Amino acid sequence: MSTRPTGTPSAGGAAGGSAGSTAGSTPEPRWRGVAAERTEDVSAGVRALLQQRTTRLLRDLLGPHRRALVWLTVLIVVENLASLAGPYLVGLGIDKGIPPLLEGGSPTPLVAAVVALAVATVLQMVTERAFLVLTARIGQDVVLDLRRRVFDHMQRLSQSFHETYTSGRTVSRQTSDIDAISDFLSDGLQAVVVSGLSILTIGITLFSLDVPLALVGVASFVPLVLVTVWFRRESARAYRATREAVARVIVQFVETFGGLRAVQAFRREPRGEAIFGDLNDRYRVTNRRTFDLMAVYMPAVKLIGNLAVGVALLYGGHRVLDGDLQVGVLTSILLYLRRFFDPLQDLSQFFNSFQSASAALEKLSGVLEEEPSVREPTDPVPLERVRGDLRLERVTFGYGDRVVLPRLDLHVPAGQTVALVGRTGAGKTTIARLVGRMWDPTSGTVRLDGVDLRRVTDADLHRGVVTVTQESFLFSGTVADNIAVGRPGASRAQVEAAAREIGAHDFISRLPEGYDTDVRARGGRLSAGQRQLVSFARAFLADPAVLVLDEATSSLDIPSERLVQRALRTILADRTAIIIAHRLSTVAIADRVLVLEAGEVVEDGTPQDLIGGTGRYAALHRQWEDSLV
C-alpha cells in the first residue's frame, strides 16, 4: 500500500506546495526534512533555512577534525606567504640587484634575491604537499562519516518514509550526492581555500606597494562582484535542478531493473526506454544549463581581469616615465594583479564542483533531518521474558483520509494462534504491522505483556516479535547465512536443526553446495517456495514469543505447503501467532479465526465452530472446498 499512515510526517508532501507560500512566518515545519527536494525554485526564507541546515551538518562533520583544521590553516597561510614572496622578490631584484651590476658594483643583492626566491619556492612546494595530503585525509574521513550516517539513518527511518521516498532516491543520496561531495573535497577544496586566501593577501600586498594602482584592482571588483552574485544565484538553482534530475534517472533505473521480470513479461521495454530517454534528456538539459552559466561567468572574469591589468599597465607605465614609480614595483604589481585574477578564474572553474557539492549536501541534510515516525522510547520498559500476551485497546488507524481501523479492541492470550480472514483492505495486514510496530496507531494502544509497544525498545521488540511476509526476501550470501539472520551467531548445527524442523533440509541438501550454496541477489537461485521455506527456517531459529505470518504461505506449492503446515504446528506450539492467509488450509491450524470487515471483527470463533455456522467464514470455506473439486 503506497499511501502514508495518518499522523506520520510526509517525506515529500510539502514539496507539492508553492514555493512562495512558504515565505510566511512559519515556513520551517512545511519544509522540514526532504520536503523541498522536488521544488527547484524556493523562496528566500526557505533557502535561508536550507542553508542553515546544511551549515549545521557541515559543522558537525568537521567538528572531530578541529585540530587538523588548525594545522591546515597554518599550512595554507605559510604556503600563501611563500607564494606571495615571488613577485615581490622579482621586483626587489630588478630595483635593488640589477642597478649595482650596471654600475660595476657587487652582485650580492641580486644573488640574495634569487636565493630568497628559491627558498620561498621550496617552502611553497613543501607546505602545499602537506596541505594536499592532510586535506585528502580529512576529506575522506568526512565522506566516510557522512556515508555511514546516511546509511544508518536510512535504516532507522520508518517504513512510512520509505514507502514514499523511493529506493532510487535512496541510492542517489548514497552514490551521486556523496560522490559530488567527495569530488569537491578531493579536488576543489584546496583551490577554493587557496584562492580565497590569495585574493585577500594579494589585495593587502597591492596596497602596501602602491595605493593608486591597488585602487585599479579594487575598482575591477565592482563588476566582478555583480557577475559573481548573478552566477551564484543562477547556478544554485541550476544545480538543485541537476541533483533532482539525476535522482529521477536513478529512480527509473532502479525500479526498471528491480521489476525486470514484469518488464520483460509484459514487453514494457519500449515504454521503459521512452521514459528513461525523457528523464535522461531532462538531465542533459539541466546539465547544459550549468555549463551555459559557466560559459558566461568564466570569460567574464577573464575579461575583467585583463582589462584591469591593461589599465594598470597603462597608468603605471605613465608614472614610471614621470619618475613617480620604479620599474620593479610596477613589475611586482602587474604580477600580483595577474595572480589576483588567476585565483578568481580558479574559483570560477571549481564553482561547478562547489555548487554541485552544496546541492548534494543540502539534500543529504534533509534526509538526516527526517525523524522516524516510529521512535525509540525515551523511558523504555524492559521486557525480560516475553510471554506473548497481545492487546489492542481502542486502536484507530488510517492511510491519508481513509480510515482502516475505526476502533478495534482485541485480546490474543499468550500461546494462542489467531488467523485473520477477510477481503482485501479489511485491515488484516494493518493489524500485523501494528503488532510488529512498523507503524504506531493513530490513537489507542497496542500492548505486549501489558506494556505499551511505544515504551518497548526496538531490540526487545525484535527479539519478541518476528514477522514473515509474502516477499520472503533473501540477502546475497549462502543459504546458511540467510537462515542465521534469525539469530546472529547461531552455530551451524542450530541452523541445520532449524531447517530440518521446518522441512527445508532435504531441498537444501540437494543444492550444489548444500548450506554453503550462494543464493545470489534476492535469492534468485531458489524458487519462490524454497525462498519461503528459508524464511520460515529463519523465523524458527529466531524463536520469538510472537510470530506474525503475513500471507507467508502464498508462494508455496501444494507439497511445500504440506511440509510447512506440519512444521508450523511445531513452531506455533506455546507461541502467540497471528496468521494472515487466503488459503484456508493454513487457517485450519489456528486456535481462533477472526473475520474482518472494514476494520471491524464481524466473526470470532474456532475454525470448526465458524465452519458449522452460516456466516461469512462458512461461505468462504464452502467456496474454497468447491475450488478443490
N, C-alpha and C positions, 0 to 999 in steps of 0.2 A: 504494500500500500504506500503510495508516494506522498500523500498529504501528511502534514505535520500534526502531532497531537495538540489538542487545545492546551493553551497555557505555556507552551515552550517557545522560547525566542526564535524567531525566524532567521535562518542563515542568510537569506537573500531577499526577504520580503520587502525590506525598506528600499532596496535598490530600484524598485519599480516606481517609487515616488519621484516627483520632480526635484531637481537639484535646488531650484530656487525656493522651494517650500521649506528648506531646512535652515534658512537664514534667520529664523526667529530666535527667541531667547533660549530655547532648549533643544538644540539640534543634536546633542550628543546621544541620547538614547536611540534615536531613529537610525543613526549611522554607526552604531557600535558594532564591533566585530567585522564581518565580511560584507556588511550591508552595502557598502559603497563600491564593491568590486565591479559591478556591471554598469556603473554610471561613469561615462567618460568625462563629463563636464560637471563639476560640483561647485557649489557656492564658495565664496571666500571664507566664510565661517567654518564650513565643513573642511575645507582644505587646511585651515589652520589646525583644526582638531586632528586631522590625519597626520600632519607634520609633527605635532606634539607627541602623538602616539609612537610614530616612527623614531623620533629622537629619544624617547624613553627606552625603547627597545635597544637602540644602538648604544646608549649609555650603559645599559645593563649588560650588554655583550662585552663591552670594553672594560667594564669595572674590574674584572680579575687581572687585567694587564696594565694597571696603573704604573707600576714601577718600570715595566718595559717601555711604556709610552713616554716616561720621563727621559729614559735613555735615547729614545727616538728623537725627542725634541733637542737634546744636546747634540746628537749626531747631525741632525739636519741644520742646526744653527752653525756648527763648525764647518760643515760642507758648504753651506751657502756663503759664509765669510771667506773661505778659501777660494770659492769661485769668483766672488766679487773682487778679490785682490788682483786678478789677472789684468783687467783693463786699467786699473789704477797704476799697476807696476809698469805696464806698457807706456802709459803717458809719462810716468816718472823717468823711465829710461830715455824717452825722447827729449824731455826738457832738461834733465839733470845729467844724463850719461853721455849723450851724443855731443853737445857743445864743447865739453872739455877735450874730446878726441879731435874735433875740428881745429882746436887751438893748440894741439900737440900736448895736451895735459894727460893726467892719469886715467886709465880705463876702469879704475876701481868702482866708481858709481854705476857704470853700465853693467859690470860683472855682478855687482851686488844686486842690481835689479833683476838680472837674469837668474841668479841663484835663488832669490826670493820667489821668483815666478815658478821655478822648478819645484821648490819646497811646497808652495801653495798647490801646485798641480798634483803632487804625490799625496798630500794631505786630503785633497778633494777626492782622489780616487779611493783611498783607504776608507774614509768616512762614508762615501757613497755605497761602497760594497757592504760595509757593516749595516748601513741603513736598509739596504735591499734585503739582506739576509734576515734581519730582525723583523722587517715589515712582512716578509713572506711567512715567517713563523707565527706572528700574531694573527695574520690574515687567515691562515689555515686553521689555527685553533678556534678563531671566531666562527668560521664556516662549519667546523666540526660541531661546535656547541650549538649553533643555530639549527643545523640539520637534526641533531639529536632532540632538541627542544620541540621542533615541529613534529617529528615522528612520535615522540612520547605524548605530546598534547593531542595529536590527531587520534591516537588510540584511546585516550581518555574521554574524548567528546562523545556525547550520547548518540544513539542510532538516529534520533530525530534530526540531528545535524547532518549526518552522512546520507540520509535519505533525500536531502535537497542539495547538498554540496557534493557534486558528482565525483566519482573516482578519478576522472580525467583531470579535474581541477586539483584534486589532492596530489596527483602525480606531477602536475605542472608546478605546484608550490615546491615540491621536493626536488625537482630537476631543473627546469629552465630558470626559475626565480633564484634559487640558491646558486646556480651556476653563474648567473648575472652578477651576483654579489661577489662570488669567488673571483671572477674575471676582473672586477674593479679593484678588489683588494690586492690581487696579484700584479696587475699592470697599471692601473690608473691611479691608485692612491699615492704612489711615490711622485708621479708627475703633478698631481693636484697640490700636494703639500709643498713640494719644492717650488713649484711655480708661484703659489700664493706668497710664500716667504720671499722669493726672489723679487717679486713686484714691490713688496714693502721695503726691503733693504736697498734695492736699486734706487727707488724713489728718494730715500733718505740720502744716499750717496750723491745723487744728482744735485740735490740742494746744497750739499756740503761743498761741491766743486764749483757750481755757478748757478746762482738763483735765476737769472733771466732765462738761460737755456733749460733749466729744470721746469720753469713755468710753461715752456713749449710742450714738454711731455705731459704735464698736468692738464693743459688745455685740451689735449687729444683725448683725455679721459671722458669728457662730456659726451661726445658722440659714441664713445666706446661703451659707456655705462648704459646709454639709451638702447643700443643694439643688443647688449647682453641681457637687459631686463626683458626686452621683447623675446629674445631667443629662449630664455629660461621659462617664461610663461607658456609659450607655444610648444616647446619641447616637452615640458612636464605633461601637458595634455596629450601630446602625441605618444609619449612613452607609456602612459596609463592605458591608452588605446592599444598599443602594441602588446603589452602584457596580457590584456584581456583577449586579444586576437589569438595569440599563441596558446593561451589556455583553452580556447574553443577548439583549436586544431587538435590539441592533445586529447580533449574530451571525446571528440568524434573518433579519433584513432583508437582510444582505449575501449570505447563502447562497441565499435565495429568488431574488433578482434576478440573482445570478451564474449560477444554473441555470434562468433563466426559460423557456428553450425546453423543457426537460424538464418543468417545472411545467405549462406550457400543453399540451404534447403529451399528458401523462397525466392532464390535468384534475385537477391536485392543488391547485387554488386553494382549494377549501373546507377541505381539510386544513391548508394553509398559513395560512389565515385563523384557523382554530381554534387552531393552535399559537401564532401571533403574538398572538392575542387573550388567550390564557392568560398568555404572558410579559408582555404589556403590563399585564394586570391585576395580576400579581405586582409589577411596577414601581410601579403605582399604590398597592398596599398598603404597600410598603416606604416610599414617599414619604409616605404618610399617617401612618405611624408617626413619621417625623421631625417632621411638623407637630403631631402629638399631643403629642410631648415639648416642643416649643416652646410649645404652648398651656398647658402646666403651668408651665414654667420662667419665662417672661416675666411672667405675672401674679403669680407667687410673689415675684419680685424687686421688682416694683412694690409689692406688699402690704407686704413687709418695709421697703422704703424709706419708704413713707407712715407706717407705724407708728413708725419711728424719728424722723421729722420731727415727728409728733404728740407723742411723748413728750418730745422736746427742747423743743418749744414750751411744753408744759405746765410742765415743770421750769424752763425758762429764764424763763418769764413770772412764775412764783412768785418766782424770785430777783431779777428786776427790781423787783417790788413790795417786796421786802425791802431793796432798795438794794444788793444784792450784785453786780449785773450792769448794765452800761449797755445802753440800748436799741439803740444802734448795733452793739455787739458781738453782741447776740442776733440782730439782723437779719443781720449778716455770717455768723454760724454757721448760721442757717437757710438762707441762700442757698448756703453751702458744702455743707450736708447735701444739699440738693436736687441740687447739682452732683455730689455724691459718689455718689448713686444713679443719676443720669442716665447716666453712663458705664457703670454696670453693666447698665442696660437696653439701652444701645447694644451692649454686648458680647453680651448675650443674643440680640439681633437678628442680629448678624454671626457668632455662633457657628455658625449654619447654614452660612454660606459657609466658615467656618474648618474645620469638621468635614468638609465635602464636599471641600475642597482637601486636607486632611490624608489622607483616604482615597484620593484620586486620586494624591497624591504617594507614598503607600505602594505602590500598585500599579506606578507608574512606576519606583520604585526597585527593585522586584522584577524588572521586565523588564531594567533596566540591570545588575542583578547577574548575570543569566544569562550564562554563558560559552559560546562556540561549542564544540561537540563536535569540530569540525574547526578546529584553531587554526593561526594563522600560526607558522612555526618561529622559535625563539629563536636558532638558529645555522644560518641558511639556506645552502644551497649554490647558487650562481648557475648558471643554465643559459644559457650564451651563445648556443648554436646547437643547437636541439633536433633530433635525428635521428629519434626516434620508436621507439626500441627499448623494448618493454614486457616486464616480467617480473612475474608474481605468484608469490611464493615462500611455500609452506605457509600460504596465506591461509585463515582461517576467518572466518565472518560469520553473524549471525543476527538475527532480529527477535523481541525478547522471549525466549521459551523455545524458539522454533522455529529450528533451525539450517538455514541455506540453503546455505552453502558449508562442508562439513565439513573439507576440507583440499584446497585447489586449488593445483596448480603449473602454470603456463602461461607460455610464451615466445612473443611475437609479434615477429619481427625487424622492423627498420625497413623501411618501404616495403611491408609485406605487408598485404593486405586479408583479414580474417578474418570469417566470418559465424558467428553463434551461433544455433543452432537447438535447439528443444526445447519441451516442454509449458509451459503457464503455471505459474510457480512453480519452474521448473527452475534459476533463478539467472542468467538472461541479463541482465536489467536491473540486477541487483545488481553484476555484473561491470562493466557500463558505468559505474555510479555510482562504483564504487571507482576505476576508471581516471580518471574526471573529478574524483576526490577530493571528491565530495559527501558521502561518508562515509569513515571510516577503518576498516580491518579490525579485527576483534576481536583477532586475532593474525596473525602473519605480516607480510609486507612487499609493497607494490606499488612497483615501481621504473620510472622513466623514464630511459633512457640510463644505467642503473646507479645512479641517485640515488633514495633513498627519498623518495616523494612527501611524506612528513611533514616533509622538510627543504627542500622547494621552496616558494618564495614564491607567493602567490596570483597575483601579476602574471605571473610566469614560467609558472605552470601554465596560466593562462587564455590566455596567448599561444601556448602549445604544444599545448593540448588543447581542442577545441571539440566540444560535444555538440548534435546536432539531434534534438529529441524529436518525438513524435507530436502534441503540443499545438500547435506552431507559433505561439507567442504573438507577436502584433504589438502595438506600442505605438501610442498615439494620435499621429498625425502623418502625414507623407507617405510614399509608397512609398520614395522615395529615402532619407528619414531612417531608415526601418526597415532598409534594406539596409546603410546606413552604420554601423549599430550594430556590425557585424562589425569595422570599422576606423574608429574616430572620427577625423575629419579627412581622410577619403578624398575625393578630388575627384569631381566629377560624372561625369567621364569614366571613372574607375575603378568607380564604382557601376554605370554603364550597361554597362561591359565585363563585370562580374561577372554581371549579369542576362542578357546575351547568351550567355555561356558556359553558364549553367545552363538556358537555354531559356525564360526568363521575359520577355524583351524584347518579344516580339510582343503578349502579352496586356496588358502594362503600357502599351504604346504605344496600345492601343485604349481605355484608360481615359479618362474625360472630360478630365483634365488631365495625362495621362501619368504621369511620375515624380513630379509635384507633386500628385497626387491624394491627398486625405486618406482614410486607410483607416478612420477612425473608431475607436471604442472596441473593443479586442481584434480589430481587423481585420475588423469586421462588414461592411464594404463589399465584401470579397472572398470568393470561395468557399473551401471548405476546401482544395482543390487549389491554388488561387492563393496562399493563405497559406503553404502548404508550399513552394511554389516560391520565394517571397520569403525564407523561412527558409534554403533552400539557397543562394540568392544571397548572403545574409548570411554564411553559413559559408565560402563560396568566397572572399569578399572578405577574411575574417579570415586566410586562408592558414595554417592550423595544421599542425603536423607530425603530429598525431594527430587523426583525425576519428571521432567516435562517432555512429552513426546508430541511434537507438532507435525502431524502428517508424516511421521517418521517411517512408516511402512509403505508409503505410496509408491516408492520406486522399486519395490521388491516383486520378483516373480513369485508364482504360487509355491514352488519348492522352498525358495529362500524365506518366504513369509512364514511357512510352517516351521522352519528351523528357528526363526526369530521368535515366533509365538511360544515355542517350547522354552526358549531361553528367557523370554520375558517373564514367565511365571516364576522363574528362579530370581531374576533381577528384582522383580516387584515385591517379593516376599518381605514383609516387615519394613516396607518403604512406602512413603507417600508418593503417589504418582498421579499426574494429570495427562490423560491421553486425548489427543485430538485426531480423529481419523474418520474418513468417509467409508473405509472398509469396515463393515460391521463384524467381520470375523475377528478383527483386532479389538473392537469394542466388547466383544463377548467375554474377554478375560477380566473385565473391570468388575469391581465390587458394586459400583454405583454408576448410573448413567444420568446425566443432566441434559435435557433437551432445551436449547436456547432459541429464542425468537426475539429479534430486535433488542438484544442485550438483557433479556429477562428470562429467568428459568420458568418454563411452562410445564415441564415434567421432571420428576425426580424419583428414582427408584432403582431397584436391581434390574439387570437386563432381563431376567426371567419374568419379573412382575410386569415390566413395561411391554414385553412381547405378548403377554397374555391379555393385555388391555386393548383399548380401541383408540388410543391416542396417536400422536404423530410418530413416535418411535415404532409402534406396532406396524403402522403403514409403511415406514421406511424399511423395516425388516422384511415385510412381505414383498416389497419391490426388489429388495436385494436377493431374496430367495428365488424369485421369478427370473432374475437375470442369470442365475446359475444353471437354469434348465437348458 
